[in-house]
């Protein structure tokens, strides 16, 4: 009997397809209500820090250098009040095989696929993860398919995404490019079902565990070189896995470092809108992913996402597109380091944040990424102009996503804006109640307190206010 391959038919089999492709039965961690055993799920992913370090070191991943940005620090101090201006560092994740921190996620995910006997891996991503999975799959001798959301309905694609497709293909992957909309997930599911390949999702516990070594390394490298932990780590936030894994690694090292999220402010642009798809200049690390995935992590492509950033972050900062372009250029011209836009989002926030901190403090941007033609500032700005975006110098606070990009006329205009984390916590609680439609138990309330890094009292007060 032939299977129903209509959109409705495939979506009806979603849970079955995902369970078979993930190599993990998520239902064993469920309570039957809102709560699930997150820590047990992470533990039963089966990797210790030491095991992950071994897997990664054998496949060109990890032990990346920490670099101090002395010239950007000096510029920040010129703009800061006397005695302010923390030392700025970056963890150079571009040194990984495939050129980004996502090689850490891919290393454990692809290792798990090989261990479980899968013949290939599939990932749905428009970003660096596709190249990372392709790279690791090549090392392990597995087939790889990367599904990209690349074009609008006119067939016009983002320069950065198109470039990443070339990189994936160069590493031996088959790339399936799609237009923006619901066909991405439908196609992803059909490929998983037809091939029987492993779902190398960004959001499995295997993938998030792979990022834990990043946080762990930061703590160990700073202790060895500077005798203490950094005061703050700034993480570019999109789907939340980068922040979650880094924070967990820092915790496993016993570090008391503050975890700060940073995203490009794309307020007003809808990520699934055909007409707005090419109105943005950043394909990741922006609020279009960062906010909804923070307030409802389980919107991902696995039943329970292992990326749960609200459990760990202490502040959530937003910056503007023009500011990130400026800092990208400043990093290249002042420090001689050419890096892509994702890590430079966190660097932009760190540059402004350093001016609030004391001179003897240290702030780390926990990732950099490779750069190439489609990621460079000029191709991005040219593409923006072609899509009707005005480019000008001025004060970035006046920037309107989808309308203009304002490059700061002076570095003193680079500022951060604090997202309302309390409101985000309340949104997560509201989303949990709406999605499960149950009367929350005491276990659920405790779980939601952990999810929101708050208290049982906060959760109860929020639930009462929603009623």
ABEGO torsion letter per residue (X at the ends): XBBBABAAAAAAAAAAAAAAAAGBBAAAABAGBABBBAAAAAAAAGBBAAAAAAAAAAAGBEGBBBBBBAAAAAAAAAABBBGBGBBBBBBBAAABBGGBAAAAAAAAAAAAAAAAGBABBBBBBABAAAAAAAAAAAAAGBBBBBBBBABBAAGBBBAAAAAAAAAAAAAGBBBBBBBBEAAAAAAAAAAAAAAGBBBBBAABAAAAAAAAAAAAAAAAAAAAAAGBBBABBBBBBBAGAAAAAAAAAAAAAGBABBBBBBBBBABGBBAABAAAAAABABABGBAAAAAAAAABAAABABABBABBAAAABABBBBBBAAAAAAAAAAAAAAAGBBBBAAAAAAAAAAAAAAAABBAABBBBBABBBBBBAAABAAAAAAAAAAAGBBBBBEBAAABBBGABBBBBABAAABBBBBBBAAAAAAAAAAAAAAAAGBBBBAAAAAAAAAAAGBBAAAAAAAAAAAX
